[in-house]
Amino acid sequence: MSAFIAQNFVPLMFAGLLFFLLTGIPVAFGLAATGLLFGFIGMEAGLFPLNMFQALPLRVFGIMQNDTLLAIPFFTLMGIVLERSGMAEDLLETVGQVFGPLRGGLAVAVILVGALLAATTGVVAAAVISMGLISLPIMLRYGYNRTIATGTITASGTLAQAIPPSLVLIVLADQLGRSVGDMYAGALIPGLMLVGLYLLFIAGVALVKPQWVPALPPEARIYREGNGASGHRSLLVLLVVCAVAGYAWSRVHEPLINGWTERTTPAPGDEVFILSMTVAALLALLLALANRVLRFGLLSKLAEQVTFVLIPPLVLIFLVLGTIFLGVATPTEGGAMGAVGALVMAFARRQLTMKLMRQALDSTAKLSTFVLFILIGSTVFSFTFNAADGHYWVEHLFDKLPGGELGFLLVVNLLVFVLGMFIDFFEIAFIVVPILAPVAGKMGIDLIWFGVILAMNLQTSFLTPPFGFALFYLRSVAAKRDYQDRVTGQTIPAVTTAQIYKGSIAFIILQLCMVAAVIAFPGLVSGGLQKIETIDADKALETMGLPEPMAEPGAEAADPAASAASAVEASLPSPEPAASEPAEEDPMKALEEAMKKDAKK
């Protein structure tokens, strides 16, 4: 029996974990129970020492001391305060009025607001429920195809998983051992491209099936000037002026910021983009304030409404991301600044009440505790898993795959896609990612790229039946029976579950296309990362005026960039040295002696 357990310990661990999950107990406790149970079984079978779990409390305290995880409650608090203060309702109404006169305009507004809510709230449930309550009745009122309407709302809500500052990216960065700022920078371009892909899909539907996505009728447009104009011309002029200001900043960004930060490397593209957008947004806000205070009358009602509703959350998220990308603030500090900014915005909107604060703090504490307990449970599981050399078992499981790196990525993405149909993204991030990350690292895969691929794939977990959470969120607020519309007086048929599921299919395909694009073009991720210059050790010693390490005569010179172990091995004398051969000079000893001589001088 002991021999059987020893030979099949890792597969038995996975079977035990599956058993605990199927019993219905919380995932955190199932992970911890599996790790502890199989740890004790391994000790009884003689596989592990009896004192194996002595280091476990230190691991748990290490989790509690991880400053990176503080970003989770900060960004969660920021999102919940903004969502509860009525920002989503104002955004949907305003952006809907801007794009409403176009075919597909309401769907475009839902996608853009979904992207903005993703960057500010980062909470899928809040985004889907808000848009389902506000936008879905309007889309059904004016004859939108139900599949397109429901699919647009659920897919736009899942953008919170891929657009920084995403909670998923924070967790993945922690599990992969990489910087959260680098993960944000790597995910920015793919996330924005996915938004563009959604918009192209809606544009294609408007061209091929215009009756599926009709424009708002004139009586539904609430912002009009005294002469009957819609006000779009004034908004367009303001947009052009701010775009020119943003472009002008992008031309002078590098010399200004490099001079301020004393940086010698070129400015990363994502940093230039975020700060240029910040300058443009601030200019729009200042112009709108000046127009209202001084009563110039240069901006239309629509332009003013768009500026005062859309620009404050944009400025907040640009400042948060900009300080992180510049290196001025860590993600934790950026999250704290975002939370304070959200409280200030709620106060300015006169929505900062004790009830809102109680709800926001309660939800933040629940989510943070949920994440922390899963992380502790996964740590207990991985403790026993690594003690059993499970990472080698997983590595051997993948090393026979055809296609090398590409084959590994395809199998991993298929695994994550299937798991996403049944379990939450947090469970996938804490159970699957720590097992796969060492294998990806040994194959030479850049872990930032790997993390962004997984983040894009994890979006599908909210849309894939049977347990797509975004589908359930919309189902909870969509009409379950026929109702009479309060504006038109017409009877609107109920939204069926089948229509919600069917609407997600097209957007799942779009998300998988984006995953394939990130795999095929790694530059979409690595292009946003700052390149680090490598230092030549010989040139550094020459600059310092120190002697170079002496190589053994007749032996190959050691690589200056090699590890210390390689340098010592390369400096060992040959098996049969000549009697007159000089003794080997230790490079570190030579360096110390040279520094002592310089100190005496």
PyMOL commands that set and color helices and strands:
alter all, ss='L'
color gray80, all
select helices_A, chain A and resi 2-7+9-22+27-44+52-64+67-84+87-99+105-120+124-141+146-161+167-176+180-208+210-212+218-220+232-261+269-294+301-326+331-348+354-387+390-398+404-419+425-442+447-462+469-477+497-520+523-526+537-544+564-570+587-600
alter helices_A, ss='H'
color red, helices_A
select strands_A, chain A and resi 483-484+491-492
alter strands_A, ss='S'
color yellow, strands_A
deselect
rebuild
show_as cartoon
